[in-house]
Amino acid sequence: MSWTEEIIQLDYSVLKLIQRVGVSNFMDHFMLGMREAKLWIPFYGFMLYWIWKNAPTKMLAFIVLTVASFGLADYSSASIFKPFFARERPCYEDELEGMVRSLVGCGGKYGFPSSHASNHFALASFWYWAIYLIKGQRWYWLFLWAFLIGYAQVYVGKHYPIDILGGGLLGIFIGTAMAKLFEFWDNRKKRMSHPDTVPLP
């Protein structure tokens, strides 16, 4: 067995383990809720309130780069990487037929990388670094939030664990890149507001 086949078999095993451990009606509803976008509207409202309260002059850049993080993660995962890797979702895999609990519809044919994971890890990464730059605070729990959304995708049978890993790494890369742009914009604005004085001759 090649190393790629070993990874695929490990992926299958972890998927089946996640779908067996802690399974209950409560967990089914909880995990379905975790992946429901409408559930997080109050949380997004809180993030807007936080930036308005703590750094109103940076609010526009924060919003623009938040949207850019999400948009780039979603487009690159769905329109570039999924067609490129063309890895089918668990519900399309004949080898797993009858072994996977599918709590939602299959959706698109390809699942690597997970767009849910890439989108939310991009947001978590950008917000983490932006908040650190603004207040010096480290909101590690943002990554737990993104992880739980990704985990829910495996629990409901929509994705393999490696789909989540790939999407998470893609999202972290994009979110961190957007945070560097935020830092560059902030430093440039500070230099424009407080230009260096020219020494007298």
N, C-alpha and C positions, 0 to 999 in steps of 0.2 A: 504494500500500500504506500503510495506516495505521500509526501508531507501535506499536499493540498487535500488529498482524500482524507487524511487523518484530521485536518482542521474541519472539514465539512462534517465528518462523523461526530467530532466533538461538539460542533455547532448544533447538530441534531439532538445530541444527548442533553445539552444544556437547555435547549428549547423544551424538550419533554419534561425535564426536571422542573423548570419554572412553571410549567402548566399543571404540575401535580402537587407541588408544595404549597400549602396554605390555601388550597382552593375551597371556596365557600360562596354562598349567595352574596354575602356582604362584600367579599373581595371582588366578585364579578362586577357588582355595581360600582364599587370604588374605582376599579381599574378602568371601567368604561367611562366613568366621570372624569378621570385624570386626563383622558385624551380628548375630552369635549372642549372645544375652543371657547364656547360661551361661558363655561365655568370660570375662566380666567379673566373675564372682562373687569371685575372689581380689582383684581391684582394689577392689571395694566393701568387702571385708573390710579391706583396707589403709587405706581412708579411715576406717573405724570405729576401727581401731587408732590411727591418727594423732590423731584428735580425743580419744580416751581418754588417750593419752599426753601430749598437749600442752595440753588444756583440758578435763579431766574434768567440771568444773562446768558447762560449756557443751554437753556431749554430748547431753543431751535435746533442747535447742533445735535443735542441729545436725541431729539425726536427724529431728525433726518437720518442719523446714523443707526438708530434703532430700526427704522424702516428698511434702511439699506442692508443691515445685517440679516434681517429676516428674508428680504427679497432675494439677496444673493444666495443665501443658503437654500432657499426653496427652489430657485431656478437651477442652480448648479446641480443639486441632488436629483431633481425630477427630470430635467431636460438634457443634462450632460452625462452624469455618471450612471444613472439607471439604464438608459439605452446602451451605454458603453459596456457595462459589466453584464447586463442582461441576465441577472440572477433572479429566477422566479421566486415568488412568495411561497411560504410553506403550504398554503392551501392548493397550490398548483403542483406540488411535488407528489408523484405517484408513490414513492417509497414511504411517505408519511401518511398515506391515506388511512383514515380511521384512527390515527394516533394523536392528531392535533385537535384541540378544542378551538373552534372558530366562533367567537362571540360576535363578530362583525363580518360584513361582506368582504370578499377578497380584494376588491378595488382593482387598481392597475396590476398588470401582470408582473412587473419587476419591482423588487423591494430593496436592492442594495445600491446606495445607502438609504437609510430611513430618512424621509423628509421631516417627519415629526422630530426625530432626534437632532438632525442638523439644524432645523429652525430654532428649536428651544435651547440647544447648547450655544448657538450663535448669540441669542438674546442673553443667556446667562453669562457668557464670556464678556460680551460688550458691557453689560450693566455692571458686572463685577469690577472690571478695570476702570470704567468711567466713575463709579462711586468711589473707588479707591483714590483716583486722581482728584476728585472733588473734596472728599471728606477724610481720606486716609483710612476708611473703614473697609474691612474685608468681609463681604457677605458670601461666605462659603456655601451657605444654604441654597443659593441660586443654582448651584450645580446639582444639589440633591433634588431640587424641583425638576430640573431638566432630566435627570436620571430616572426619576419616577415616571415621567411621561414616556420616556423610552422603554422602561421596563414594562409599562402597561401595554405597549405595542406587542411585546413578546407574549405577555400573559393572555391577551385576547386572540392570539394566533395570527396576527397580521404580519409579523416580522420574525426573522431569525435574530439571535443575539448579536451575530457579527454585523447585521444590518445596522443595529443600534450603535455598535462600536464605531463602525465606519462613519455613520452620520454624526456621531458625537465629535469625532476628531475633525471632520470637515467643519462642523459648526464652531468648534473652539478656534480653529484657524481663522475663519472669517470674522468671528466676533472680536478676536484679538487684533486683527488687522484694522477693523473699524475703530477699536479703542486707540490704536496708534494714530489714526487720523484725527480722532478727538483730541488727543494730546498735542498733536501738531497744530491743530486749529487753536487750541487754548493758549499754547506758547506764543503763536504768532499774534494773537489778539493782545496778549500781555505786552509783547514788544512794541506793538503799535500804540498802545495806551501809555507806555512808559519808555519812549525811545532813549537810547543812550545819549547823554549830554556830550557835546563836543568840547574838549578842553580848550581853555583860552590860550592864545599864543603867548 
